[in-house]
Amino acid sequence: MEGASQFDDNPRRRLDHLIFQARFLESLSEGVILIDAEGKIADLNTNAAAILGGKVEDHLGKSLSVSDWGFVREDGSPLPSSQNPVTITLEHGEGLSNLMVGFDAPNMARRWVMVGTTPLSFEGRTAGLVVVFDDVTRHKRSEQHLRLLLEVSRLLTSVVDEEEFLQSVCNALVSIGGYALARLDAANHDRQYSVETLHIAGYTNQASDKEFFWSETEADGRGPSGTALRTGKTEVVNDVATQPDYEPWRDTAAKFGVSSTVAIPFGLGARTLALSIYDRYINAFDDATVRGLEEIAKEAKFGAEFVRSVRQLETALTGTITALGRMTETRDPYTAGHQIHVGALAEKIALQLGLDTKTAALIRQSGELHDVGKIAVPAEILTRPGRLTDLDFAIIKRHTTVGSDILSKASLPWPLAEVALQHHERLDGSGYPSALRGSEIILPARIIAVADVVEAMTQHRPYRPGLGLDVALAEVSKGAGTKFDGDVVAACLAVFADGYSFE
């Protein structure tokens, strides 16, 4: 460094010169701290003081030890003293860069900084170091909220129950958002201003829901949740201890180490709900953070409504499938329950093959409707005892194309129509209506084909008595790899070996 030759071998004098030069760092947006050889703060610019909290003079002579600042790693776990960048640089003379560190400053929410250190050496000795850091707290929170939004979106595709979805949102606010507690409360309209906790996540398992933050005997809606529900506006409390209007709520909050909270109201159907989020630190909910959490509350509302709609559609679909299946059975009372049996067995085979539960459920539904085309077959043919004529059989074979047409026009989910069309196809091309071969037949239809044959052979028909399960399984085993999919047959045998029964 220019002018260094004028100093003697006293590291302190050299450090004083660096402090003098540090005055020129006031124009920088970064925080800059000068640390002496004992690990004490020799000087810092005003930006560093603002990020740490307080004024320059408040920090002079203090250390940046882990115990004093509660440093944490990026994942929120405590930073060991041996990994403190100040300690590493002082002891080993090693400069570090781009380290994400969190710390808890007095009267501030947790701050996040990107840290770099540079050692200051004099004749082979470490005279101190320079710490340069950027405040990335806002970026960290934005990233956190984005991850929460992505998780809420993911839940839409994996959760099918409205209450399970809402509980999962609370769980995500704690596990991903890092908040101490998340609650979803509802206004109890039977009792003025009383609050009922629907879902809760966090470290409150030491207390019951009623004990934590709310007393149902209070009639004035005390507490952030009650206030938000009563006013219909977001309620923000950044320092619980200074809120005299929240007795006895604040005492219980203090007991569990909660210092700030936000309660966000929203309507969901006939219910008025409040999503309440709690942090360990005061001043945790600035305007930007509150806006981000309000966006998450909106997504939770949309998601719950979406999941409810999907469930209603699934219920309607189930009712439609049941009605269509019963309509078919009225034409052929001798096969009553056949489609239900085929669907149930097909679902078990699908699960045995390792298919996911949603796909297996669709295959079950396709089995419950695979013979719906028999509605177009005259009842006297379906119920006639004895052998069928070639003309009779030709008429019956039409049920595959008729069933496919019906289900296609009804806009029912895949693979219902395809299974109705293909369930009599065989791998060797000997099936109907299109003589498809091998992989030309979709897997759900190959599963239904096996389940259909097994169920039909075990049950009584007008033209023959039931042949029994052993005969039916022997029949599909004989055709494994030629007429029937070998893996499907093996899965079917395994299902019955595990004790499955049509009853």
N, C-alpha and C positions, 0 to 999 in steps of 0.2 A: 504494500500500500504506500502511495506517495507520501513522503514526510515521515515514514516510520523510523528512519535512521536517527532522528533527533531524540528518540526516547531511549532510556536506559533499559535494563532487563527487568524492570518492575512491571508485572502484568497489570497491576492496578492502574498505573499511569496510562498504559496502552488502552485499557478499557475505558478510562475517563475520556480519552481522545475519541473513542468510538461513540461514546454517549454524546459528545459534542456533535459528531457527524450525524447521529441519529435524529437531531433536530430537523434535518432536511427531509426526513421520512414522513413528516406530518401530512404531506400532500398525497400520500398513497392511500388507496382504499383498503388495503390489507392491514391487519394488525401486525405490528413488529415489536418484539420484546428482546431486550438484551439481558442475558443471564450471565452472572459472574461464575468464577470457578467453584464457588460453594453452592451453586444451584439457586441463588437468590436473584430476584428481579432487580437489575441495576437501573434499567430505564425502559420505557415503553412509549409508543406514540398514543395519541388520544383515541384513535380507532381501536387499538388493542384494549384500552381501558373500557371503552364503551361496550365492546363485545364481552369482556369479562364481567362487566357490571361495576359502575362506580367511576371515580376519577383517577388520574394518573397517580396522585400521591397516596391513594388508598392501597396501591399494590406494590409500591417500592419497598424492597427489603423482604418481600414475601417469597415463598417458594411455589413451584408448580408441581408439587407432589401429588401422587394419586390419592393419598389419604385426605389431603386438604380440599381437593376438587372433585373427588368421586368420578374420575375418568372412566368411561366405558368404551368398549369397542363398537364397531358399526352394528353388530347384531344385538347390542344392548347389554351384553355380559360385561362384568367388571374387568377393567384393564389391570393386569398384574403390574406391580411396581417395577418389575424387571423389564417390562415392555414400554415403560414410559419413555417417549422419544427424547426428553431432556436427559434422563438418566443414561440412556444408551449413548448419546452424543458426548456427554461429559466423560463417561468412563472409557469409551472406546475411540473417541475422536471420529466417529462415523456420522456423516450427514445423512439425513433421511428426507424423504419427500412423499407427498400425496398420501398422507395417513389420515383416515377419517376417525375423529375422536369426539365423543360426547362428554359434556360436563354439566354439573349443576351449580350455577352461579346463584348467589343470594338474591332472593326476591325476583327470580326470573325462572321462566320455564327452561327445560333442558335445551342447551345450545349444542349445535354441531359445527365443527370446524374442520377444514382441510389443512393439515399441518406439514410444514417442512422445517428442518433444522440444519444449520451450517455451523461447524465448529470454528472457533477462533483460536489459532495456535500461535505460540511465540517461542521460538527456539526449541521446538519439539514438545512444548508443554501446552496443554489446553487451558487458555486463559478465560474461556467462557464460550458462549454460543449465541447465535441469533435465531430466534424462532419467528417464522413468518406464517401467518394463517389467514384463511378466508372464512368468513361466516357463511356456512351453507345450510343454515337451519331451515330457511324457507324452501330451498330446493329439496332438502330431506323430507319436509312435510308434504310437499307437492308429490314427490315420488311415493310417499306412504299412502296418500289419498288415491293416487292412480292405481296402486296395487290393490287397495280396498275396492275400488270401482271394478277392476278386472275380476276380483274374487266374487263380487256380487253377480256380475255377468255370468261367471262360470257356474254359480249355484243355480242359475235358471235352467241349465241343461242337465243338472245332476240331482236336483231335489224336486219331488213331485207333491209334497205336502206343504201347505201354506205356513203352518205353525213351525214345521221343521225348517223352512226357509228363513223365517224371522229369527229363530234361535241361532241359525248358522250365521246370520248377519251380526248378531251380538258376539258370537264366538270370534268372528273375523276381526272385529274392532279391537278385541283384546289380543289375539294371537298375531295378527298382522299389523294392526294399528299401534300396538304397544300401550294401549290405554289400560288403566287399572281396573276399570269396570265399565260394562255396558248393560243398560237395562231398557226394556221396552215395557212401558206402563200404559194402562188404559184408564180412561175416566169411567168411574162407576156411576152411571146415571141414576141408580136406585138410591144412592146416598150422595148428598151434595158435596162436591169437591173431593170425595174420597178417591183414592188411587189404588188400582189393582195391578200388581206386577205380573206380567204374562211371561216374560223371558228375561233371563239374567245370565251374565257371564263375567268371570273375573275372580278375584281372590277373596270373595266374601263368604266362603263356605263355613266360616266360623259363626256366622249369624244367620238367622232366618230372614226371609224376605221382608216380613213385617217389621222386624227390628231395625233393618238397615234403611236409614234415611226417611222413614215415613211411619206415621202413626195413623191408623184409620180412624182413631177417635177424634183427631183434629178436624174441625169443620171449616177451617178457613183456607185450605189448600196450601199450607206451608210447604216449602221445599221447591226446588227448581221444576221438578216434574209437575207438581200440582199447579204451580204458577203458569207454566207453559200450556197446560191443558185448559186452565181457566181463561187465559187471555188469548190463546191461539197464536202467540208470538214466541219466537225463540228466546229463551232465558239463558243468559250467560253470567256466571259467577266466577271471577278469576281469583278471588281470595275468600274462601269459605269462612275463615276465622273472623273476617271483618263484617259479616252479614248478621246483624242483630235480629233481623226480621225472620230468620230461619230457625229459631228455636222450636223443638229440640233437635231438629234435623242436623244442625252444624256440629253438635257434640258427638253424635254418632259418626258423622263424616270424619271428624278429627280422630276418633278412636281407630278408624281403619286407614288413617294416613292419606286421606283424599283432601286435596287442597283447592281444586278448581273443577268446574263442571259446566256443561252446556246441555240444555234440554230443548229438543226440536219437535214441535207438534206437527201432526199430519193426520188426515182422515183416511180411513181404510174401510170401505163399505159403510156400515152403520156405526162403526167404532171411531172414537177419537183417541189417537195414540200419541205418546211422546217417547222419542228415542233420546235417552239420557246417557251421556258419556262423561266419564270421570277421569281426571289425571292426578298424579301424585304431586305435581308441582303447581305453584301459583302462576298466574298469567300464562296458562297453557293455551288459552283460546283467544288468539288475536282475530282480527276481522277476516284475514285470508283463511285461517284454519276453520273458522265457523262457516264460511261460505263453502269450503270443501266438504265439511261434514253435513251441511244442509243438502248438498248435491247427493251425498251417499244416502241420506234419509229419503230423498226423492226416488233414488234407484231402488231402495228397499220397498217403498210403496208400490212402485211400478212392478217390481219383481213379485211381490206378494199377490198383486192383482193378476199378473200373468200366470203364476202357478195355480191360482184359484181357477182361472178360466180354462187352463189345460185340464185340470182335474174335472171340471164340469163337462168339458168336451169328451174326456175319457169315459165319464159316467154315461153320457148320452150315447157314445159309441157302444159301450157295453150293453146298454138297453136295446140299441138297434140290432146288434148281433144276436142277442137273446131272442128278440122278436122274430128275426128272420129264421133262426134255427128252429123255433117252435112252429113257425109257419110250415117249414119243410116237414116236420114230424107229423103234422096233422094229415099229411098226404100218405104217410107210410108209418102207421102206428107200430108195426112190427120192428122197426128200427129206432123207436123212440129212445133217445139218450145216446145213439150211436155217435153223432157229431161231438157231443160233450165228452164222451169217452175218448174219442180219437184226439181231440184237442188236448185233453189232460195228459194222455200218454205222450203225445208229440212234444209237449212242453218239457216233460221229464227227460225225453231223449235229447232235446236241444241242450238242456243244462248239462247232461252227461257228456255231451260233445264239447263242452266248454264255452258255449255261446253265452252272451250276457243276458241278464234277466229281462231287459226290455225286448230284445229280439226273440227270446223264448216265449214271452207273453204274446207277441204278435203271431208267432207260429201256433200257439194255442188257439188264438182267435181265428186264425185261418182254418184250423181243424174244425172249429165249431161251425164253420160255414162252408166247408168244402163240398158238401152235397146239396147246396141251396138250389142248384139247377134242377133238382128232381121235382121242383114245383111244376115244371112243364111236362112231366111224365104222367100219363093217366094212372089213376090210383089202382085200377084193376090190373095193370101190369105190375105195379110195385108189390101188390099183395097176392098175386096169383101163385098158388102152390104148383110144384112140379117144374120141369125144365122150361126155360124160355125159348120161344122161336127165334129164328134169325132176325125177323122183323122186330120182335119185342126187344131184342138186345140192341139193335140199331137205334131204336127209339131211346133206350136207356142211356146209350153212349153219348147222346146229345146233351146230357145234363152237365157235362164239363164246359161246353161252350156257352150254354145258357147261363150257368152259374157265373162264368167269367163276365158275360155281358151285364148281368144284373149288378155285380159288385163293382165293375168299372164305372158304370153310370152313377152309382151311389157315392163315388169319390171316397171310398173307404181306404184305409192305409195299405201300403205295400206290406206283405205280399198276398193279401187276401184273394184278389182276383186271379193272380198268377197261379196260386195253389189250386183254386177251383178248376182252372184250365188244365193243369199239368199233373194232378195227383194220380192219374191212371197211366201216365207215361212210364216206360221201363228202360233201364240203361241200355239194353240190347236192341232197342228200337221196336219191340213187340207191343208197345202200349198204344194208347190212343189219347187224343184225337189226331196228333201230328207225327206220331212215330219218332219222337225226339230220342236222341242218344246221349249217354254220358253227361258231360258238363252242360249240355244244352238244357238240361232239366235243373231248375234252381234248387238249392239245398233245402229250403223249406218244403218244397213239393216232394223231394226224396224222403224227407222225414215223415211227412203225412202219408206217403205211399205205404211205408212199413207199418205205421200205426194203424192205418185203415185196414190192411189185410189182417193183422193180428186181432184187432177188435172184431171184425166181421166174422172171422172163423170161430171165435170163441162163443158167439151169440147164436141163439136160435133164429131161423128164418122160415118163412112159410114152406119152402121147398126142401128143408133139411134141419135136423137138430144141430145144436152147437157141437163143434168138434173138439173143444177143449184147448187149454193154453199150450200144452206140450205139442200138439199137432200144429197149432198156429206158429209157434216159434220154430219148429222144425221146417215148416214151409218157407219162412223168410230166410232161415239159415241156408237152405238148399239153393235159394236164389241169390245169396250174397255175392256180389261182384259181377253177376250177370244181369239179373233183373233188378236187384235192389243194391243200393249203396252199401258196401261192406262195412264202412265205419258206422253207418246208421244202424245196421243190423247188430253189430257188436254192442253199440250203446243201448239198444233196445234190450238185448239179452242181459246186460249188466243191470238195467233198471229193474227187471223182474227178479234177477238174482238178489237184489237188495230188498225184496219183499213187496214190490209194487203190486197193487191189485186194482182192477176196475171198480170194485165195490168201494 
